[in-house]
Amino acid sequence: MLEGIKVIEMATYIAAPAAAGILADWGADVIKIEPLGGCPMRNFFATAMTDDYPDNPVFAIDNRGKRAVSINTSTEEGRDLVRQMVADADVFVTNVRPSQLENQGLDFDTLHKINPKMVYASVTGFGLEGDERDKPGFDTAAFWAKSGIGWMMTPKGASPVPLRVGVGDHVTGISTATGILAALLKARESGKGTLVEGSLVRSGAYAVGSDFGTYMRYGRIARSRPREEAVVPTSNFFRTSDDHWLFLNSRPGEPDWPEIVRAVGLEHLEGDERFASFRARRKNGAALVEAMDAIFATQTLAEWGARLDAEGLIWSPVQSFEQALDDPQLRAAGVIVDMPKTDGTSYPAPASPIRFGDESTDPKGPIPEIGQHTLSILGDMGVDQEALSDLLEKKIIRQHQD
């Protein structure tokens, strides 16, 4: 889909590489600029797992199919190489702190003068303006904690829980990739590149926007509660006789109430004044959950699935990763792809979030080694062998050693 689009990525960790990684899966030529020691995420498993886990799926999902250049951008020679690289690029993606980019002459205003058509995508924790523009921010801090999601998801009286690895980063990566594509369309028409600003905190506020927007308008919101105190008792988790959990999802206002009581065999509750309306069911939610718990405990997940499907209800099993991998529907939906390795083998990995008809969105190659393409890419830019040797000797660049 993006064949012919050249992307320069100067970023570490997850959110910005995720945005460029999606573009790579969709066919863009993504050149990843790393420091001489490589992106820290390359060492994600190094301390805890070492030799028992030779692959790095956390790094792979965001960096597969890219080409890698290793440049010391703390030097003026290294920064000049980056400026040369962007001269014919369509997109530049970075998560380097704004003031550092300005000091290095790699900010939007500087690179826009070099390549006015290029889209410049910045990914930060807290945005490009304000007192916290340079504050470091991983997704647990910026996306989860600061945006309000963590507070909203914590039942009253409970302690907040951390976000799993990369969840907010990947939401931000998706939104940044979307912004890049919109800016590319504008650049195609106007010949002018645009600054695309993505941030973890803004993506977080949007992700929880239904609740956040309600609070903005009315000044109050119902936080997450224990399942026995759910605002909508029938939108809940229930345990089956074979010790599986399922989630039953009622539509707002519970128009599904008649179908639910038929499916679970609680028709007698339709005449019970405690459950005669949405408000009554909310008021007497604990009693309703108790009754539904008792009935769900009498049959297996498969048996309940058949009954819920027969009534056209919205539900899903709560699956472990092991169960999800065995779920044929996930494979039919393209959720799982083969992650290629340099030795010709592969292992299963998550796909990027969108596919396009007959166009392949599978990984376009393995993860590159640090500096694997440094010499070939700089050579294509016109840097001669003598200059390359000098840059290597001065530790301005690094090449991959087999």
The 8 nearest C-alpha neighbors of each residue, nearest first, counted from 0:
[[1, 25, 26, 2, 358, 27, 355, 359],
 [2, 0, 26, 27, 4, 25, 3, 22],
 [3, 1, 26, 27, 4, 0, 28, 25],
 [2, 4, 1, 5, 27, 28, 26, 0],
 [5, 3, 27, 2, 1, 89, 28, 6],
 [6, 4, 28, 88, 89, 27, 29, 3],
 [5, 7, 29, 90, 91, 89, 28, 88],
 [8, 6, 91, 30, 29, 90, 31, 92],
 [9, 7, 92, 31, 91, 10, 32, 93],
 [8, 10, 32, 93, 92, 31, 33, 7],
 [9, 11, 93, 94, 8, 15, 16, 95],
 [10, 12, 38, 13, 16, 39, 94, 9],
 [11, 13, 40, 39, 38, 14, 16, 10],
 [12, 14, 16, 17, 15, 168, 11, 165],
 [15, 13, 168, 172, 17, 16, 169, 171],
 [14, 16, 18, 17, 122, 13, 94, 172],
 [17, 15, 19, 13, 18, 14, 61, 20],
 [18, 16, 61, 20, 172, 14, 15, 19],
 [19, 17, 172, 176, 15, 20, 21, 16],
 [18, 20, 22, 16, 21, 17, 23, 15],
 [21, 19, 61, 17, 23, 22, 18, 62],
 [20, 22, 24, 23, 18, 19, 351, 17],
 [21, 23, 25, 19, 20, 24, 27, 26],
 [22, 24, 27, 20, 26, 25, 21, 29],
 [25, 23, 21, 360, 362, 22, 26, 361],
 [26, 24, 22, 360, 23, 0, 1, 27],
 [25, 27, 1, 2, 23, 24, 0, 22],
 [26, 28, 23, 1, 4, 2, 22, 29],
 [27, 29, 5, 6, 4, 23, 30, 26],
 [30, 28, 6, 65, 27, 23, 7, 5],
 [29, 31, 66, 7, 67, 65, 8, 6],
 [30, 32, 67, 8, 66, 68, 9, 7],
 [33, 31, 9, 68, 69, 8, 67, 30],
 [34, 32, 69, 37, 38, 70, 68, 31],
 [35, 33, 37, 36, 70, 71, 69, 38],
 [34, 36, 69, 37, 70, 397, 71, 33],
 [37, 35, 34, 38, 33, 369, 39, 69],
 [38, 36, 34, 33, 35, 369, 39, 41],
 [37, 39, 11, 40, 41, 33, 12, 34],
 [40, 38, 41, 42, 37, 12, 11, 43],
 [41, 39, 43, 42, 38, 12, 58, 11],
 [40, 42, 39, 43, 38, 58, 37, 55],
 [43, 41, 45, 40, 44, 39, 46, 38],
 [42, 44, 40, 41, 45, 39, 55, 57],
 [45, 43, 48, 42, 47, 46, 49, 55],
 [44, 46, 49, 42, 43, 47, 48, 50],
 [47, 45, 44, 48, 49, 43, 42, 50],
 [46, 48, 44, 45, 49, 43, 52, 51],
 [47, 49, 44, 52, 51, 45, 46, 50],
 [50, 48, 45, 51, 52, 46, 47, 44],
 [49, 51, 52, 53, 48, 45, 54, 44],
 [50, 52, 49, 48, 53, 54, 47, 44],
 [53, 51, 50, 54, 48, 49, 44, 55],
 [52, 54, 50, 51, 55, 49, 48, 44],
 [55, 53, 52, 56, 59, 44, 57, 340],
 [54, 56, 57, 58, 59, 53, 44, 41],
 [55, 57, 59, 58, 60, 54, 348, 338],
 [58, 56, 55, 59, 60, 43, 61, 40],
 [59, 57, 56, 55, 60, 40, 61, 41],
 [58, 60, 56, 62, 63, 61, 57, 366],
 [59, 61, 58, 62, 57, 56, 63, 349],
 [62, 60, 17, 20, 59, 16, 58, 63],
 [63, 61, 59, 20, 366, 60, 65, 58],
 [64, 62, 366, 365, 59, 65, 364, 61],
 [63, 65, 364, 363, 365, 366, 362, 23],
 [66, 64, 29, 63, 30, 62, 67, 367],
 [65, 67, 30, 31, 372, 367, 29, 64],
 [68, 66, 31, 370, 372, 371, 30, 367],
 [67, 69, 373, 370, 32, 372, 31, 33],
 [68, 70, 370, 33, 397, 35, 34, 396],
 [71, 69, 396, 34, 77, 72, 395, 35],
 [70, 72, 395, 77, 34, 73, 35, 396],
 [73, 71, 77, 78, 74, 70, 75, 34],
 [72, 74, 71, 75, 77, 78, 103, 76],
 [75, 73, 72, 77, 76, 71, 78, 395],
 [74, 76, 78, 77, 79, 73, 72, 103],
 [77, 75, 79, 74, 78, 80, 395, 72],
 [78, 76, 72, 80, 74, 71, 79, 75],
 [79, 77, 72, 75, 81, 80, 76, 74],
 [78, 80, 82, 76, 81, 77, 75, 83],
 [81, 79, 83, 77, 78, 82, 84, 76],
 [82, 80, 84, 78, 83, 79, 85, 77],
 [81, 83, 79, 80, 84, 85, 78, 86],
 [82, 84, 80, 81, 86, 85, 79, 380],
 [83, 85, 81, 82, 86, 80, 87, 88],
 [86, 84, 88, 82, 87, 83, 81, 7],
 [85, 87, 114, 83, 84, 88, 113, 82],
 [88, 86, 85, 89, 114, 84, 5, 117],
 [89, 87, 85, 5, 90, 86, 6, 117],
 [88, 90, 117, 5, 6, 4, 118, 87],
 [91, 89, 118, 6, 117, 88, 119, 7],
 [90, 92, 7, 119, 8, 6, 120, 118],
 [93, 91, 8, 120, 121, 9, 119, 7],
 [94, 92, 10, 9, 121, 95, 8, 122],
 [93, 95, 122, 10, 123, 121, 15, 96],
 [94, 96, 93, 97, 10, 100, 99, 9],
 [95, 97, 133, 99, 98, 94, 100, 123],
 [98, 96, 100, 99, 133, 101, 95, 127],
 [99, 97, 101, 100, 96, 102, 133, 132],
 [100, 98, 102, 101, 96, 97, 103, 95],
 [99, 101, 105, 106, 103, 97, 98, 102],
 [100, 102, 98, 106, 104, 99, 103, 105],
 [103, 101, 99, 100, 104, 98, 105, 106],
 [104, 102, 100, 101, 105, 99, 78, 106],
 [103, 105, 101, 102, 106, 109, 100, 78],
 [106, 104, 100, 103, 101, 110, 109, 107],
 [107, 105, 100, 101, 109, 108, 104, 110],
 [106, 108, 110, 109, 111, 119, 105, 194],
 [109, 107, 111, 106, 110, 112, 105, 104],
 [110, 108, 111, 112, 107, 106, 104, 105],
 [109, 111, 113, 112, 107, 108, 105, 114],
 [112, 110, 115, 114, 108, 113, 109, 107],
 [111, 113, 110, 109, 114, 115, 108, 107],
 [114, 112, 110, 111, 86, 115, 109, 82],
 [113, 115, 111, 86, 116, 112, 117, 110],
 [116, 114, 111, 117, 191, 112, 192, 113],
 [117, 115, 192, 191, 190, 114, 186, 118],
 [116, 118, 192, 89, 90, 114, 115, 119],
 [117, 119, 192, 90, 193, 89, 91, 194],
 [118, 120, 91, 194, 90, 195, 92, 193],
 [121, 119, 195, 92, 194, 196, 91, 93],
 [120, 122, 196, 93, 94, 197, 92, 195],
 [123, 121, 197, 94, 198, 15, 93, 196],
 [124, 122, 198, 126, 125, 94, 121, 199],
 [123, 125, 136, 199, 198, 141, 200, 126],
 [124, 126, 200, 123, 198, 132, 131, 199],
 [127, 125, 198, 132, 123, 128, 124, 197],
 [126, 128, 132, 97, 129, 125, 123, 196],
 [129, 127, 132, 126, 130, 131, 125, 133],
 [130, 128, 131, 132, 127, 126, 125, 133],
 [129, 131, 132, 128, 133, 134, 125, 127],
 [132, 130, 134, 133, 129, 125, 128, 126],
 [133, 131, 127, 128, 126, 129, 134, 130],
 [134, 132, 96, 131, 97, 135, 98, 130],
 [133, 135, 131, 132, 136, 124, 125, 96],
 [136, 134, 124, 133, 137, 96, 123, 125],
 [137, 135, 124, 141, 140, 134, 138, 125],
 [136, 138, 140, 139, 141, 124, 135, 142],
 [137, 139, 142, 167, 141, 140, 168, 143],
 [138, 140, 143, 162, 137, 142, 141, 144],
 [141, 139, 144, 138, 137, 143, 136, 142],
 [140, 142, 200, 145, 138, 136, 199, 124],
 [143, 141, 203, 200, 138, 199, 167, 146],
 [144, 142, 139, 149, 148, 141, 140, 146],
 [143, 145, 140, 149, 146, 147, 141, 139],
 [144, 146, 141, 147, 143, 140, 142, 200],
 [145, 147, 204, 200, 203, 142, 144, 148],
 [148, 146, 150, 145, 149, 144, 151, 143],
 [147, 149, 151, 143, 150, 146, 152, 207],
 [150, 148, 144, 143, 152, 151, 147, 153],
 [151, 149, 147, 153, 148, 152, 159, 144],
 [150, 152, 148, 222, 149, 153, 147, 223],
 [151, 153, 149, 223, 150, 148, 154, 222],
 [152, 154, 150, 159, 151, 223, 149, 157],
 [155, 153, 224, 223, 157, 156, 225, 152],
 [156, 154, 157, 153, 224, 223, 222, 225],
 [155, 157, 154, 158, 153, 159, 224, 225],
 [158, 156, 155, 154, 153, 159, 160, 224],
 [157, 159, 160, 156, 153, 154, 155, 150],
 [160, 158, 153, 149, 157, 161, 150, 152],
 [159, 161, 158, 162, 149, 153, 152, 157],
 [162, 160, 139, 163, 159, 149, 143, 144],
 [161, 163, 139, 164, 160, 143, 166, 138],
 [162, 164, 166, 165, 161, 139, 167, 138],
 [165, 163, 166, 162, 167, 168, 139, 138],
 [164, 166, 168, 167, 169, 163, 13, 138],
 [167, 165, 169, 168, 164, 163, 170, 162],
 [168, 166, 170, 138, 169, 165, 142, 171],
 [169, 167, 14, 165, 171, 166, 170, 138],
 [168, 170, 172, 171, 166, 167, 165, 14],
 [171, 169, 167, 173, 172, 168, 174, 166],
 [170, 172, 168, 174, 169, 173, 202, 199],
 [173, 171, 18, 169, 17, 14, 175, 170],
 [172, 174, 176, 170, 171, 175, 18, 169],
 [173, 175, 177, 171, 176, 172, 178, 170],
 [176, 174, 178, 172, 177, 173, 197, 18],
 [175, 177, 18, 179, 173, 178, 174, 172],
 [178, 176, 174, 180, 175, 179, 173, 181],
 [179, 177, 175, 181, 176, 180, 182, 195],
 [178, 180, 176, 182, 177, 181, 183, 175],
 [179, 181, 183, 177, 182, 178, 176, 184],
 [182, 180, 178, 184, 183, 179, 177, 185],
 [183, 181, 185, 179, 184, 180, 193, 186],
 [182, 184, 186, 180, 185, 181, 187, 179],
 [185, 183, 187, 181, 182, 186, 180, 188],
 [184, 186, 182, 188, 187, 183, 189, 181],
 [187, 185, 190, 191, 183, 189, 192, 188],
 [186, 188, 184, 185, 190, 189, 183, 191],
 [187, 189, 185, 186, 190, 184, 191, 183],
 [190, 188, 186, 191, 187, 185, 192, 116],
 [191, 189, 186, 116, 187, 188, 192, 115],
 [192, 190, 116, 186, 189, 115, 193, 117],
 [191, 193, 116, 118, 117, 186, 115, 190],
 [194, 192, 118, 182, 195, 119, 191, 117],
 [193, 195, 119, 120, 118, 196, 107, 192],
 [196, 194, 120, 119, 121, 193, 178, 179],
 [197, 195, 121, 120, 122, 194, 198, 126],
 [198, 196, 122, 175, 121, 195, 123, 171],
 [199, 197, 123, 124, 122, 126, 201, 200],
 [198, 200, 142, 124, 202, 201, 141, 171],
 [199, 201, 142, 141, 203, 146, 202, 198],
 [202, 200, 204, 203, 198, 199, 205, 197],
 [201, 203, 205, 199, 200, 204, 171, 206],
 [204, 202, 142, 200, 206, 201, 205, 146],
 [203, 205, 201, 146, 207, 206, 202, 208],
 [206, 204, 208, 202, 207, 203, 201, 209],
 [205, 207, 203, 208, 204, 202, 209, 170],
 [208, 206, 205, 204, 209, 210, 211, 148],
 [207, 209, 205, 211, 212, 206, 210, 204],
 [210, 208, 212, 211, 207, 213, 206, 205],
 [209, 211, 213, 208, 212, 207, 214, 220],
 [212, 210, 208, 214, 213, 209, 207, 215],
 [213, 211, 215, 209, 214, 208, 210, 216],
 [212, 214, 210, 216, 211, 215, 217, 209],
 [213, 215, 218, 219, 211, 217, 212, 216],
 [216, 214, 212, 213, 218, 217, 211, 219],
 [215, 217, 213, 214, 218, 212, 219, 211],
 [218, 216, 214, 219, 215, 213, 220, 212],
 [219, 217, 214, 215, 216, 220, 213, 212],
 [218, 220, 214, 217, 221, 213, 215, 216],
 [221, 219, 214, 222, 213, 210, 218, 217],
 [220, 222, 223, 219, 230, 151, 224, 210],
 [223, 221, 151, 220, 224, 154, 152, 153],
 [222, 224, 154, 152, 153, 151, 221, 225],
 [225, 223, 154, 229, 228, 226, 222, 155],
 [224, 226, 228, 227, 154, 229, 223, 155],
 [225, 227, 229, 228, 224, 235, 236, 232],
 [226, 228, 285, 225, 229, 288, 284, 232],
 [229, 227, 226, 225, 224, 285, 284, 230],
 [228, 230, 232, 226, 231, 227, 224, 225],
 [229, 231, 281, 232, 228, 284, 221, 224],
 [230, 232, 229, 234, 233, 281, 284, 280],
 [233, 231, 229, 284, 234, 230, 288, 235],
 [232, 234, 235, 231, 249, 247, 248, 288],
 [235, 233, 248, 249, 247, 231, 232, 246],
 [234, 236, 233, 247, 246, 232, 226, 237],
 [235, 237, 246, 245, 247, 244, 238, 226],
 [236, 238, 245, 244, 292, 246, 235, 295],
 [237, 239, 244, 243, 242, 296, 295, 245],
 [240, 238, 296, 295, 299, 242, 243, 241],
 [239, 241, 296, 299, 298, 297, 242, 238],
 [242, 240, 299, 239, 243, 300, 298, 238],
 [243, 241, 239, 240, 238, 244, 299, 300],
 [244, 242, 239, 238, 241, 300, 245, 240],
 [243, 245, 238, 317, 237, 316, 239, 236],
 [246, 244, 316, 317, 237, 236, 315, 247],
 [245, 247, 236, 314, 315, 235, 316, 248],
 [246, 248, 314, 234, 235, 313, 236, 249],
 [247, 249, 234, 313, 314, 246, 250, 235],
 [250, 248, 234, 253, 233, 255, 247, 251],
 [249, 251, 253, 252, 248, 254, 255, 234],
 [252, 250, 253, 249, 254, 231, 255, 248],
 [251, 253, 254, 250, 277, 249, 255, 231],
 [252, 254, 255, 250, 251, 249, 256, 277],
 [253, 255, 256, 252, 250, 251, 257, 249],
 [256, 254, 253, 258, 257, 259, 249, 250],
 [255, 257, 259, 258, 254, 253, 260, 249],
 [258, 256, 260, 259, 255, 261, 269, 254],
 [259, 257, 261, 255, 256, 260, 310, 262],
 [258, 260, 256, 262, 261, 257, 255, 263],
 [259, 261, 265, 266, 263, 257, 262, 258],
 [262, 260, 264, 258, 259, 263, 266, 257],
 [263, 261, 259, 260, 306, 264, 307, 258],
 [264, 262, 260, 261, 265, 259, 294, 295],
 [265, 263, 261, 262, 260, 266, 294, 267],
 [266, 264, 260, 267, 263, 268, 261, 269],
 [265, 267, 260, 268, 269, 261, 264, 257],
 [266, 268, 265, 269, 270, 271, 260, 264],
 [267, 269, 271, 266, 270, 265, 274, 260],
 [270, 268, 267, 271, 266, 275, 274, 260],
 [271, 269, 268, 267, 272, 275, 274, 266],
 [270, 272, 268, 273, 269, 274, 275, 267],
 [273, 271, 275, 274, 270, 279, 269, 276],
 [274, 272, 271, 279, 275, 283, 280, 282],
 [273, 275, 280, 279, 272, 271, 276, 268],
 [274, 276, 272, 273, 271, 279, 269, 270],
 [277, 275, 279, 278, 274, 280, 273, 272],
 [276, 278, 280, 279, 281, 252, 253, 275],
 [279, 277, 281, 276, 280, 282, 274, 275],
 [280, 278, 282, 276, 274, 281, 277, 273],
 [279, 281, 274, 283, 277, 284, 282, 278],
 [280, 282, 284, 278, 279, 283, 230, 231],
 [283, 281, 279, 280, 284, 278, 273, 285],
 [284, 282, 280, 281, 285, 286, 279, 273],
 [283, 285, 281, 287, 232, 280, 286, 282],
 [284, 286, 227, 288, 287, 283, 228, 289],
 [287, 285, 289, 284, 288, 283, 290, 227],
 [288, 286, 284, 290, 289, 285, 291, 283],
 [287, 289, 291, 285, 290, 286, 292, 284],
 [288, 290, 292, 286, 287, 291, 285, 293],
 [291, 289, 287, 293, 288, 292, 286, 294],
 [290, 292, 288, 294, 293, 289, 295, 287],
 [293, 291, 289, 295, 290, 294, 288, 296],
 [292, 294, 290, 291, 296, 295, 289, 297],
 [293, 295, 291, 296, 297, 292, 290, 263],
 [296, 294, 292, 239, 297, 293, 291, 298],
 [295, 297, 240, 239, 294, 293, 298, 238],
 [296, 298, 240, 295, 294, 239, 293, 299],
 [299, 297, 240, 296, 239, 302, 295, 303],
 [300, 298, 240, 302, 241, 239, 301, 303],
 [299, 301, 303, 302, 239, 304, 243, 298],
 [302, 300, 304, 299, 303, 305, 298, 306],
 [303, 301, 299, 305, 304, 300, 298, 306],
 [302, 304, 306, 300, 305, 301, 307, 299],
 [303, 305, 301, 307, 302, 306, 300, 308],
 [306, 304, 308, 302, 303, 307, 309, 301],
 [307, 305, 303, 309, 308, 304, 262, 302],
 [306, 308, 304, 310, 309, 312, 305, 262],
 [307, 309, 311, 305, 310, 306, 312, 304],
 [310, 308, 306, 307, 311, 305, 312, 262],
 [309, 311, 308, 307, 312, 258, 262, 306],
 [312, 310, 308, 309, 307, 313, 258, 306],
 [313, 311, 307, 310, 308, 314, 258, 255],
 [312, 314, 248, 247, 311, 249, 315, 307],
 [315, 313, 247, 246, 248, 312, 245, 316],
 [314, 316, 246, 245, 317, 247, 313, 304],
 [315, 317, 245, 318, 244, 246, 314, 243],
 [318, 316, 245, 244, 315, 246, 319, 243],
 [319, 317, 322, 316, 323, 320, 321, 244],
 [318, 320, 322, 321, 323, 317, 324, 316],
 [321, 319, 323, 322, 324, 318, 325, 326],
 [322, 320, 319, 324, 323, 325, 318, 326],
 [321, 323, 319, 325, 324, 320, 318, 326],
 [322, 324, 320, 326, 325, 321, 318, 319],
 [325, 323, 321, 322, 326, 320, 329, 327],
 [326, 324, 322, 323, 327, 321, 329, 330],
 [325, 327, 323, 328, 324, 329, 322, 330],
 [328, 326, 330, 329, 325, 331, 324, 323],
 [327, 329, 331, 330, 326, 332, 333, 334],
 [330, 328, 332, 334, 331, 327, 326, 333],
 [329, 331, 333, 327, 332, 328, 334, 335],
 [330, 332, 328, 333, 329, 327, 334, 335],
 [333, 331, 329, 330, 334, 328, 335, 327],
 [334, 332, 330, 331, 335, 329, 350, 336],
 [333, 335, 350, 329, 332, 330, 349, 336],
 [336, 334, 349, 350, 333, 348, 330, 347],
 [337, 335, 348, 350, 347, 349, 338, 361],
 [336, 338, 347, 346, 345, 348, 339, 335],
 [337, 339, 345, 346, 348, 347, 336, 362],
 [340, 338, 345, 365, 364, 344, 337, 343],
 [341, 339, 365, 345, 342, 344, 343, 338],
 [340, 342, 343, 365, 339, 344, 366, 364],
 [343, 341, 340, 344, 339, 345, 365, 364],
 [344, 342, 341, 340, 339, 345, 365, 364],
 [345, 343, 340, 342, 339, 346, 341, 338],
 [346, 344, 339, 338, 340, 337, 343, 347],
 [345, 347, 338, 337, 348, 339, 344, 340],
 [348, 346, 337, 336, 338, 335, 345, 349],
 [347, 349, 336, 338, 335, 337, 350, 346],
 [350, 348, 335, 334, 336, 351, 60, 347],
 [351, 349, 334, 335, 336, 352, 348, 333],
 [350, 352, 353, 21, 349, 24, 360, 354],
 [351, 353, 350, 354, 334, 173, 21, 349],
 [354, 352, 351, 355, 360, 350, 21, 333],
 [353, 355, 360, 356, 352, 358, 359, 333],
 [356, 354, 358, 357, 353, 359, 360, 0],
 [355, 357, 358, 354, 359, 360, 353, 0],
 [356, 358, 355, 359, 354, 360, 0, 361],
 [359, 357, 355, 356, 360, 0, 354, 25],
 [360, 358, 361, 357, 355, 354, 25, 356],
 [359, 361, 24, 25, 354, 358, 362, 351],
 [360, 362, 359, 24, 363, 336, 350, 337],
 [363, 361, 24, 364, 64, 63, 338, 360],
 [364, 362, 64, 24, 361, 63, 23, 365],
 [363, 365, 64, 362, 63, 339, 366, 65],
 [366, 364, 63, 340, 339, 64, 341, 367],
 [365, 367, 63, 62, 59, 64, 368, 65],
 [368, 366, 67, 66, 365, 371, 65, 369],
 [367, 369, 371, 370, 399, 366, 67, 372],
 [370, 368, 371, 37, 399, 67, 69, 367],
 [369, 371, 68, 69, 398, 399, 373, 67],
 [370, 372, 399, 368, 369, 67, 373, 398],
 [371, 373, 67, 375, 370, 68, 374, 376],
 [374, 372, 68, 370, 376, 375, 398, 371],
 [373, 375, 377, 376, 372, 378, 398, 387],
 [374, 376, 378, 372, 377, 373, 379, 371],
 [377, 375, 379, 378, 373, 374, 372, 380],
 [378, 376, 380, 374, 379, 375, 382, 373],
 [377, 379, 382, 375, 381, 380, 376, 374],
 [378, 380, 376, 381, 377, 375, 382, 374],
 [381, 379, 377, 378, 382, 376, 84, 83],
 [380, 382, 378, 379, 383, 377, 376, 384],
 [383, 381, 378, 377, 380, 386, 387, 384],
 [384, 382, 386, 385, 381, 387, 378, 377],
 [385, 383, 387, 386, 388, 382, 378, 389],
 [384, 386, 388, 387, 383, 389, 382, 390],
 [385, 387, 389, 383, 388, 384, 390, 382],
 [388, 386, 384, 390, 389, 385, 391, 383],
 [387, 389, 391, 385, 386, 390, 384, 392],
 [388, 390, 386, 392, 387, 391, 393, 385],
 [391, 389, 387, 395, 393, 388, 392, 396],
 [390, 392, 394, 388, 396, 389, 393, 395],
 [391, 393, 389, 394, 390, 388, 395, 396],
 [392, 394, 390, 391, 395, 389, 396, 388],
 [395, 393, 391, 396, 392, 390, 397, 71],
 [394, 396, 71, 390, 393, 77, 70, 391],
 [397, 395, 70, 391, 394, 69, 390, 71],
 [398, 396, 69, 370, 35, 391, 70, 399],
 [397, 399, 370, 373, 371, 400, 374, 396],
 [400, 398, 371, 370, 369, 401, 368, 397],
 [399, 401, 398, 371, 370, 369, 368, 397],
 [400, 399, 371, 368, 398, 369, 370, 341]]
